[in-house]
Amino acid sequence: MSLLQIEGLGIDFGGLRAVHDVGFSLKPGEIVSVIGPNGAGKTTLFNMISGVYAPARGRVVLDGEDVTRIPPHLLARRGLSRTFQNLQIFQSMSVLENAVAGHHLHERGSVFADLFSLPAARRRSKASEDSARTLLDRVGLGRAAEQEAGSLSYGALKRLEIARALALKPRVLLLDEPAAGCNAVETEEIDHLIAKVAAEGVSILLVEHDMKMVMRISNHIVVLDHGEKIAEGEPAAISRNPRVIEAYLGAQATEVQNADG
Amino acid sequence: MRLSSKATTLLILAAVIAIAPVFFPSSYYFRVGSLIFVNGLAVTGLVILIGYAGQISLGHAGFAGIGAYACALAPVHLGLHPALAAVLGALLSAAIAFLVGRPILRLKGYYLAVASLGFGILVSMVLSNEAQLTGGPDGMAVPELGLRAVLKAIGIDLSNTEFWYAFSGLVLVIGAWLALNLYHSPTGRALRALHGSEVAARTVGVDVAHYKLVAFVISAVYASVSGSLLALQNKFITPDVAGFMHSIEMVTMAVLGGAGSVLGAILGAAILTTLPQVLTVFQQYEQLMLGLVMMLVMIFMRAGLLPSIARRIRGRAE
């Protein structure tokens, strides 16, 4: 039984078919990667699945329920969360507050309780702060908790976004290039983190350019080119697929083959 | 033990309000002080809207007008006590903010500014034109709050200016306390999150439209109570309270002092309330100097006076 099912999803931008007829599915605890050359429509696909863009065609089914065109904040309530390729950090907040903000659905309550700082409101804040500290430790940012988020390195901010998304206790997590701009050590840390989260039963949909990472951790790979799915399958099969190699060409094609070898 | 930023802010505010009268050479200064507090209250509301949620309104004087005229009209026509009239004004402002906010908060940036501006103008037009009810541009009398007589009966004898200094100072401290509570609460975090990144706020489950409306309604209530206090202490009110200039003044105070900080915004209110009096030494160049000061602050201290100064001091300490 698949947790997330994508069926014939498509969108056009000014007459241009940005994404067309893309479909695949995600089982609980599975890691599925979407790969493809730049401009293949990976982020656009993510934006449609996460409710940021309204798709023109197709369906997104989450746990048997049609969630196509449902706004992101309601998808969050259904357990779908994401990170962003171009970081979307709450810059004026501390690292801790960013992670606490991820607990919104668990900590929200009456505005009156918040205004008067009633015990109920303080309890909610305390609970999400405790959980946020645990999450920050988990992504290796425990010691940076009190810093201003804007002062962190790019790689650290990527991990902060993951912590914030995990705060939701999601069932499906969409990660848009989590290892971009990270060094080899950081990439490996993120790699382990993703594997661990998936092992806890969270389904992960990943867009990533680091082919070694993709080949290592994915259960299943979907390849996009010019907005269409050109291949799908296990990492080993994908790296031998002639259409995939053709789409990537040159340096990247050898990279795919090397990662397999 | 290190004091929290909330406790520090409240302590500073309460101490300044309590100690300042020691240095007042005449009762006139109590009057200036209470005007600062009344403006400070409206501006604290704008901190929630502008500083927390990142939304703009150029029409908040409209809500001050509703609060002010509620105190003038409800005692006469509904037989309500002026204090209850102020509460009614606040409820009415909240209801109107809810109705107006829903459609206009979908707009962003200057579109929102212009739409809110339109709302403010609408309210002041109604107040000017419904002359049978409001006395039109000539204004109308507002009944006595009556609290001073009650205090006198229990042995606290304050002059009129002293009473309004103390009373509006107290309301301002309460208003600041509520705003600071909100800042550190789940609601405050949701507001600041949508300020930082709307799309990221949505993906963590924040209902952006709802929370913008929450900030708009709360700030409208602040403006309304501020208008009520102004009407009650002046015992007279004109449609100017809802006017365009008053809206602009409020936003300028907040931004000049530092829209992200409650204390900063109140400082902005203090400066812009007193500066015109101080600048009278420049005689006919008064307005010119006022404009110049405002431009210089914004050019050199973009975050507003208090946050910029605080950052500079912190930078030197490190």
Interface residues (C-beta under 8 A of the other chain):
Chain A: S50 G51 V52 P71 P72 H73 L75 A76 R77 S81 R82 F84 Q88 I89 F90 Q91 S92 M93 E97 V100 A101 G102 H104 L105 E107 R108 G109 V111 A113 D114 L115 F116 S117 A121 R124 S125 S128 R164 A165 A167 L168
Chain B: L178 N181 L182 H184 S185 P186 T187 G188 R189 A190 R192 A193 H195 G196 S197 V199 A200 A201 R202 T203 V204 G205 V206 D207 V208 V214 I218 G260
